Amino acid sequence: MGVNLSKTVEQMRRFGGDLQDIEVKEAVGGMPKSMGDSVSALANGSGGLVILGLSEKLGFMPAPGFRARPIYDALSELCADRLVPPVRAHIDVMEFEGAEVVVGEIPELSPQDKPCYVASKGMYAGSFIRVGDGDRLLTRYEIDRLSEERSQPKHDLGIVEGACLEDLDEQLVGGLLARQREIHPRVFARLSDREALFALNVLGRSRDGEEGVTLAGLLALGTYPQHFYPRLTVSFACYPGTRRASETGVKFLDSQSMAGPIPAVLLDTMAAVRRNMRTGGRLQDGLRYDVPDYPLDAVRELVCNALMHRDYSPMGCGSQVQVNMYEDRLEVLSPGGLYGAVTVDSLGEAGASSTRNRYLSELLESTPYEGGGFVAENRGTGFQLVEEELRAADMEPPVIVDRPSLFSVTLRRRGSAAASLDEARDTGRQERRVRTETSGLSFPHRVDMAWHPSGSSLVVYETIRKMGEARPAEIASETRLPRSTVSYALKKLLEKGVIVVLDGSEAKNSPMRAYRLA
């Protein structure tokens, strides 16, 4: 086991035990009844540690009267037999300050195996997630989204009750069919328009054989899909400060709900973003270049991805995509977390692509977009484009939050005022708003010298430099960054050669994998 127990306890003593991925119990009278909840929560999250035999009220000292061997057996039995699916934890008895404690390393389950739940309570009453240093019962909605990972969702293929061919936009339908006959002439040249729409899953049949329009067809090509699903919109709001509640009493500077098919919603959202952001200027080689607050291509990609990959289950259709613009940042939030094999760590990597709404995604590849081209590429390169656009604009990397019920991406506004780490902690921000000069950092020769860490990547780099070596949970506790943001920053720092995995450390994606400077 690669656990540095002394260092871990030192962190807990420093932060008063407020470590999200570590559960500490005395366990003097036997295995705590809530331990199954805690293991479930860690396995459904990012993994973590269970330490039994320490007393938090005594300052994380060994608990008097603790017997390690029976608790070791009980924790092993809990993980193997009382959780569904079983958790393959690495459990050991370790010596600490003259006493024995039981340490269990709980791995994160793969998306296909979640949710992990306590067998005696059942899936809906026994599935938990870690929130702060406590366990929260997953909602039915969150459990359903996690369960969808085990098979391909087909919500976008469902027939919309009451919708018919007349509810589709003739111009969009014509553009779609022309594109398909251009790229697949052998298939679509001989099909009538109606047959082609069935082949493309714009039209379908219900279980009783009735013909109708699919949800994918309505969203991509419908004249007004909100007649059937009023909440399938994008809500845009521009706020005067850094929070929704303004001290001036002004709730927002601009607010709009974007309706219509996805091409129109995307176009109107981009117009709202463009209307509310500033455009500066930069001189280079004697020429002036416009410098907007946010790269528009990156924003378009984020909004398009949100519309294409959001949750369209019956419960999810009650929520809209949100685009919120603040004085210092832009947020894009969509219902439902990441789907399939894609994780926060793999976002932007070549070949990392999983499509929740495959029928809608295929349609949007050939749905015309005003001004030329088509709505989406659907090649798994969207987030890579976002990263490239931000890098080219010399802007901080995005801040990502992924939960079963929500996926959000936050872009920091170009040139926004820096804030201190203390302020970031006090306001509970999801990133440390500090930009430090990197010119004085001593990077090893293996580093890509054209790249310097910034934003959350710089914060993580500086934390590792200060601590000598650090694990994701320790970095998250030190910086108050979300674990998803820490994981994303670590991935970038590894790619650029700035940090390396500590020799003998745990396997990839293990919560106990340690990092040091290269």
C-alpha positions in Angstrom: 0.0 0.0 0.0 1.4 3.4 -1.0 -0.3 5.3 1.9 1.9 7.7 3.8 -0.2 7.5 6.9 1.9 10.0 9.0 1.6 12.6 6.3 -2.1 12.0 5.8 -2.8 12.3 9.5 -0.8 15.5 9.6 -3.1 16.9 6.9 -6.1 16.0 8.9 -4.8 17.6 12.0 -4.0 20.7 10.1 -7.5 21.0 8.5 -9.5 19.6 11.4 -10.4 16.4 9.6 -12.1 18.2 6.8 -10.8 16.0 4.0 -13.4 15.0 1.4 -11.8 11.7 0.5 -10.9 10.3 3.9 -13.3 8.7 6.4 -11.9 8.3 10.0 -13.7 6.3 12.7 -12.6 5.1 16.1 -14.3 1.6 15.6 -13.5 0.6 19.2 -16.8 -1.2 19.8 -16.9 -2.8 16.4 -17.5 -1.8 12.8 -19.6 1.4 12.6 -23.0 0.9 11.1 -22.4 3.9 8.7 -19.3 2.4 7.2 -21.2 0.8 4.3 -22.5 4.3 3.4 -19.0 5.8 3.5 -17.5 3.1 1.3 -20.4 3.4 -1.2 -19.9 7.2 -1.2 -16.1 6.9 -1.9 -16.5 4.3 -4.6 -19.2 6.4 -6.3 -16.9 9.4 -6.2 -13.2 9.6 -6.7 -12.2 6.9 -4.3 -10.4 7.6 -1.1 -9.3 6.2 2.3 -11.0 4.6 5.3 -8.9 4.8 8.5 -10.2 2.9 11.5 -8.7 3.1 14.9 -8.1 6.9 15.1 -10.0 9.2 17.4 -10.9 12.5 15.9 -11.9 14.0 19.2 -8.4 13.2 20.6 -6.7 15.0 17.7 -6.5 11.9 15.4 -4.5 9.9 18.0 -4.8 6.1 18.2 -8.1 5.2 19.8 -7.7 3.5 23.2 -9.1 -0.1 23.1 -9.1 -0.5 19.3 -8.5 -4.1 18.1 -7.2 -4.1 14.6 -7.6 -7.7 13.5 -11.4 -8.0 14.0 -12.0 -4.7 12.3 -9.7 -5.7 9.4 -11.8 -8.8 8.9 -15.1 -6.8 9.2 -14.0 -4.2 6.6 -12.9 -6.9 4.2 -16.2 -8.7 4.6 -18.1 -5.4 4.1 -16.4 -4.5 0.9 -16.6 -8.0 -0.6 -20.1 -9.2 0.5 -22.3 -6.3 1.6 -21.9 -3.9 -1.3 -23.2 -4.2 -4.8 -21.0 -4.4 -6.8 -18.3 -5.6 -4.5 -15.5 -3.1 -3.9 -12.0 -4.4 -4.4 -10.4 -2.4 -1.7 -6.8 -2.7 -0.6 -6.9 -3.1 3.2 -4.0 -3.3 5.5 -3.1 -3.1 9.2 -0.5 -0.3 9.7 1.5 0.8 12.8 1.0 4.4 13.8 2.4 6.2 16.8 2.9 2.9 18.7 -0.5 1.4 17.9 -2.2 -0.5 15.0 -4.8 1.0 12.8 -6.7 -0.4 9.8 -6.4 1.5 6.5 -8.5 0.7 3.5 -7.9 2.2 0.1 -11.2 2.5 -1.7 -11.0 2.7 -5.5 -13.4 4.6 -7.7 -15.6 2.3 -9.6 -15.8 2.4 -13.3 -18.8 4.4 -14.8 -20.3 1.1 -15.9 -20.3 -0.3 -12.3 -21.9 2.7 -10.6 -23.8 3.2 -8.4 -22.3 1.2 -5.6 -24.9 0.6 -2.9 -25.4 -1.1 0.4 -27.1 -4.4 -0.5 -29.3 -4.5 2.6 -30.8 -1.1 1.8 -31.2 -1.5 -1.9 -30.1 0.7 -4.8 -32.3 3.8 -4.1 -31.9 3.8 -0.3 -28.3 2.6 -0.2 -26.4 4.6 -2.8 -24.3 7.5 -1.5 -21.9 10.2 -2.7 -19.2 12.1 -0.8 -20.0 15.8 0.0 -17.4 17.6 2.0 -16.4 15.1 4.7 -19.9 13.5 4.9 -22.0 11.1 2.9 -25.1 12.2 1.0 -27.8 9.8 -0.3 -27.9 10.0 -4.1 -31.2 11.2 -5.5 -33.3 8.9 -7.7 -32.4 11.1 -10.7 -28.7 10.7 -10.0 -29.0 7.0 -9.6 -30.9 6.7 -12.9 -28.2 8.7 -14.7 -25.5 6.5 -13.3 -27.4 3.3 -14.2 -27.7 4.5 -17.8 -23.9 3.9 -18.1 -24.6 0.2 -18.4 -26.4 0.5 -21.7 -26.9 3.0 -24.5 -29.7 5.5 -23.6 -32.3 5.9 -26.3 -34.3 8.8 -25.0 -33.6 10.8 -28.1 -35.2 8.0 -30.2 -38.5 8.2 -28.4 -41.6 9.3 -30.3 -42.9 12.8 -29.2 -46.6 12.5 -28.5 -48.6 14.8 -30.7 -45.7 15.8 -33.0 -46.0 15.2 -36.7 -44.2 16.0 -39.9 -45.8 19.4 -40.1 -43.9 20.4 -36.9 -40.6 20.2 -38.7 -38.9 23.2 -40.4 -39.0 22.6 -44.2 -35.7 24.5 -44.8 -33.8 22.5 -42.1 -35.3 19.2 -43.4 -34.3 20.1 -47.0 -30.8 21.0 -45.9 -30.4 17.7 -44.0 -31.6 15.6 -46.9 -29.5 17.4 -49.4 -26.4 16.8 -47.3 -27.1 13.1 -46.8 -27.7 12.6 -50.5 -24.4 14.4 -51.2 -22.3 12.3 -48.8 -24.3 9.0 -49.1 -25.6 9.0 -52.7 -25.9 5.2 -53.0 -28.2 5.0 -50.0 -30.3 8.2 -50.1 -30.6 8.9 -53.8 -33.1 6.2 -54.3 -35.1 6.9 -51.2 -38.1 9.3 -51.0 -38.0 12.1 -48.5 -40.2 10.2 -46.2 -38.2 7.1 -46.4 -35.0 9.0 -45.9 -36.4 10.7 -42.7 -37.2 7.2 -41.3 -33.7 6.0 -42.2 -32.2 9.0 -40.4 -34.4 8.5 -37.3 -36.2 11.8 -37.7 -39.4 9.8 -38.0 -40.1 6.6 -36.2 -42.9 4.4 -34.9 -44.2 4.0 -31.4 -44.7 0.6 -29.8 -48.3 0.4 -31.1 -47.0 1.1 -34.6 -48.1 4.8 -34.9 -45.8 7.0 -37.0 -44.4 10.1 -35.4 -41.4 12.5 -34.9 -38.6 11.4 -32.7 -37.2 13.6 -30.0 -33.9 13.8 -31.9 -35.7 14.9 -35.1 -37.8 17.5 -33.2 -34.8 19.0 -31.4 -32.6 19.2 -34.6 -35.3 20.2 -37.1 -38.5 21.2 -35.3 -40.1 24.6 -35.9 -40.8 25.1 -32.2 -39.8 22.0 -30.0 -40.7 24.0 -26.9 -44.4 23.5 -27.7 -43.9 19.9 -26.5 -41.0 20.5 -24.1 -41.1 24.0 -22.7 -37.9 23.6 -20.7 -35.7 22.4 -23.5 -34.1 25.8 -23.9 -31.0 27.7 -23.1 -31.4 30.3 -20.4 -28.9 33.1 -20.7 -28.2 35.7 -18.0 -25.6 38.4 -17.6 -25.0 39.5 -14.0 -23.4 42.8 -12.9 -21.0 41.3 -10.4 -19.4 38.0 -9.5 -22.5 36.5 -7.9 -26.1 36.3 -8.7 -27.2 38.6 -5.9 -25.9 42.0 -6.7 -25.4 44.6 -3.9 -26.8 47.3 -6.2 -30.1 45.5 -6.3 -29.8 44.9 -10.1 -30.6 41.2 -10.6 -29.1 41.0 -14.1 -28.0 43.2 -17.0 -29.4 40.9 -19.7 -31.6 37.8 -19.6 -33.1 35.8 -22.4 -34.5 32.3 -23.0 -33.5 30.8 -26.3 -36.1 28.7 -28.0 -36.5 26.9 -31.4 -34.5 24.0 -32.9 -30.9 23.5 -31.7 -29.5 25.5 -34.7 -31.5 28.6 -33.7 -30.9 28.2 -30.0 -27.2 28.0 -30.6 -27.2 31.0 -32.9 -29.2 33.1 -30.4 -27.1 32.1 -27.5 -23.9 33.1 -29.3 -25.5 36.4 -30.2 -26.3 37.0 -26.5 -22.7 36.2 -25.4 -21.3 38.4 -28.1 -23.6 41.3 -27.2 -22.6 41.2 -23.5 -18.9 40.8 -23.6 -16.2 43.4 -24.3 -13.8 43.4 -27.2 -10.4 45.0 -26.6 -7.5 45.5 -29.0 -3.9 44.2 -29.2 -1.1 45.5 -31.4 1.1 43.0 -33.0 3.6 43.7 -35.8 2.0 47.1 -36.3 -1.5 45.6 -36.8 -4.4 45.9 -34.4 -6.3 42.7 -33.5 -9.6 42.4 -31.7 -9.3 40.6 -28.4 -12.7 39.5 -26.9 -13.3 38.5 -23.3 -13.8 34.9 -24.4 -12.9 33.0 -27.6 -16.2 32.7 -29.4 -15.3 29.4 -31.1 -14.6 27.9 -27.6 -17.9 29.2 -26.3 -19.8 27.9 -29.3 -18.3 24.5 -28.8 -19.2 24.4 -25.1 -22.8 25.4 -25.8 -23.1 23.0 -28.7 -21.8 20.2 -26.6 -24.2 21.0 -23.8 -27.2 20.8 -26.2 -25.9 17.7 -27.9 -24.8 15.6 -24.8 -27.2 16.8 -22.1 -29.6 14.5 -20.4 -32.9 14.1 -22.4 -34.5 11.5 -20.1 -38.1 12.3 -19.0 -36.8 13.7 -15.7 -34.0 15.6 -17.4 -36.4 17.3 -19.9 -37.6 19.5 -17.0 -34.3 21.3 -16.9 -32.6 23.7 -19.3 -29.0 24.4 -20.3 -27.8 27.5 -18.5 -25.2 30.1 -19.8 -24.3 32.5 -17.1 -22.0 35.5 -17.6 -20.5 37.2 -14.6 -18.0 40.0 -14.3 -15.1 37.6 -14.1 -16.3 34.4 -15.7 -18.6 32.5 -18.1 -20.4 29.3 -17.0 -22.1 26.7 -19.2 -24.1 24.2 -17.2 -26.0 21.2 -18.6 -28.2 18.6 -17.0 -26.5 15.2 -16.5 -22.9 14.4 -16.0 -20.3 13.0 -18.3 -21.4 9.8 -20.1 -19.7 6.5 -20.8 -15.9 6.1 -20.9 -15.2 9.9 -20.9 -13.9 11.2 -17.6 -12.6 14.6 -16.5 -9.1 13.2 -16.8 -9.7 12.0 -20.5 -11.5 15.1 -21.8 -9.6 16.5 -24.7 -7.6 13.3 -25.4 -7.6 11.8 -28.8 -10.1 9.0 -29.1 -11.9 9.9 -25.8 -15.5 10.1 -26.9 -18.8 8.7 -25.7 -22.2 9.9 -27.0 -25.2 9.8 -24.7 -27.6 10.9 -27.5 -26.2 9.2 -30.5 -29.2 9.7 -32.8 -29.3 13.4 -32.1 -25.6 13.7 -32.5 -25.7 12.0 -35.9 -28.5 14.3 -37.1 -26.6 17.5 -36.0 -23.6 16.5 -38.1 -25.8 17.2 -41.2 -28.1 19.8 -39.9 -27.3 23.2 -41.6 -26.2 26.1 -39.5 -26.9 29.7 -40.4 -23.9 31.3 -41.9 -22.5 28.0 -43.4 -21.5 24.6 -42.3 -23.3 22.3 -40.0 -24.2 22.4 -36.3 -21.7 19.8 -35.0 -18.8 17.6 -36.0 -19.4 14.8 -33.5 -15.8 13.6 -33.7 -14.8 13.8 -30.1 -12.6 16.8 -30.7 -14.8 19.5 -29.2 -13.1 19.9 -25.9 -9.7 19.7 -27.6 -10.7 22.7 -29.6 -11.8 24.6 -26.5 -8.4 24.0 -24.9 -6.6 25.1 -28.1 -8.6 28.3 -28.3 -7.9 29.2 -24.7 -4.3 28.4 -25.0 -4.0 30.5 -28.2 -5.7 33.4 -26.4 -3.2 33.0 -23.4 -6.2 32.3 -21.1 -6.5 30.1 -18.1 -7.7 26.5 -18.7 -11.4 25.8 -18.0 -12.6 24.7 -14.6 -14.7 21.5 -14.8 -17.2 20.1 -12.4 -18.7 16.7 -13.1 -21.5 15.2 -11.0 -24.2 12.6 -11.9 -26.8 15.4 -12.2 -24.7 18.2 -13.6 -21.8 19.0 -15.9 -20.4 22.5 -15.9 -17.5 24.3 -17.5 -16.3 27.7 -16.4 -14.1 30.1 -18.4 -12.2 32.9 -16.7 -12.6 36.2 -18.4 -9.5 37.5 -20.1 -7.7 39.9 -17.9 -10.1 39.5 -15.0 -8.7 40.9 -11.8 -6.7 38.4 -9.7 -7.9 37.5 -6.3 -6.0 36.1 -3.3 -6.2 32.5 -2.2 -7.8 33.6 1.1 -10.6 35.3 -0.8 -11.1 32.3 -3.0 -11.4 30.1 0.1 -13.7 32.5 1.9 -16.1 32.7 -1.1 -16.0 29.0 -1.7 -15.0 29.5 -5.3 -14.3 26.3 -7.3 -10.9 27.5 -8.3 -8.1 29.5 -6.8 -8.1 32.9 -8.5 -4.5 33.6 -8.3 -2.2 34.3 -11.3 1.5 34.1 -10.4 4.4 35.1 -12.6 5.9 32.0 -14.0 9.1 33.5 -15.2 11.0 32.7 -12.0 10.0 29.1 -11.9 12.7 26.6 -12.5 11.4 24.0 -14.9 13.4 20.9 -15.8 14.7 20.4 -19.4 12.0 17.8 -20.2 9.2 20.4 -19.9 7.6 21.9 -23.0 9.1 25.4 -22.6 6.5 26.9 -24.8 3.9 26.2 -22.1 3.7 27.5 -18.6 1.1 26.5 -16.0 -1.6 29.1 -15.3 -4.8 29.3 -13.4 -5.7 26.0 -11.6 -2.7 24.2 -13.2 -0.3 26.8 -11.6 -2.0 26.5 -8.2 -1.6 22.7 -8.3 2.0 23.0 -9.4 2.8 25.5 -6.6 1.1 23.2 -4.1 3.2 20.2 -5.1 6.4 22.3 -5.0 5.6 23.5 -1.5 4.7 20.0 -0.2 7.5 18.1 -1.9 5.1 15.3 -2.9 1.3 15.3 -2.8 -1.7 13.2 -3.6 -5.0 14.5 -5.2 -6.9 14.6 -1.9 -4.1 16.5 -0.2 -3.9 19.0 -3.1 -7.7 19.5 -3.0 -7.6 20.1 0.8 -4.7 22.5 0.6 -6.1 24.6 -2.3 -9.9 24.0 -1.8 -10.2 23.2 -5.5 -12.7 20.5 -6.6 -11.2 17.1 -7.1 -12.3 17.2 -10.7 -10.3 20.4 -11.3 -7.3 19.0 -9.5 -7.4 15.8 -11.6 -7.7 17.9 -14.8 -4.7 20.1 -13.7 -2.6 17.0 -12.8 -3.3 15.5 -16.2 -2.1 18.7 -17.9 1.0 19.0 -15.8 1.9 15.4 -16.5 1.4 15.8 -20.2 3.8 18.8 -20.2 6.5 17.0 -18.1 6.2 19.5 -15.2 5.4 16.8 -12.7 6.0 13.0 -12.5 4.4 10.2 -10.6 6.3 9.3 -7.5 8.3 6.1 -7.9 6.4 3.1 -6.4 3.2 5.0 -6.3 -0.2 3.6 -7.0 -1.8 2.8 -10.4 -3.4 5.4 -12.6 -6.5 7.0 -11.3 -5.8 5.7 -7.8 -6.6 8.4 -5.1 -3.3 7.5 -3.5 -1.2 8.1 -6.5 1.5 10.6 -5.5 3.1 13.4 -7.6 6.3 15.4 -7.3 8.0 18.0 -9.6 9.9 16.5 -12.5 
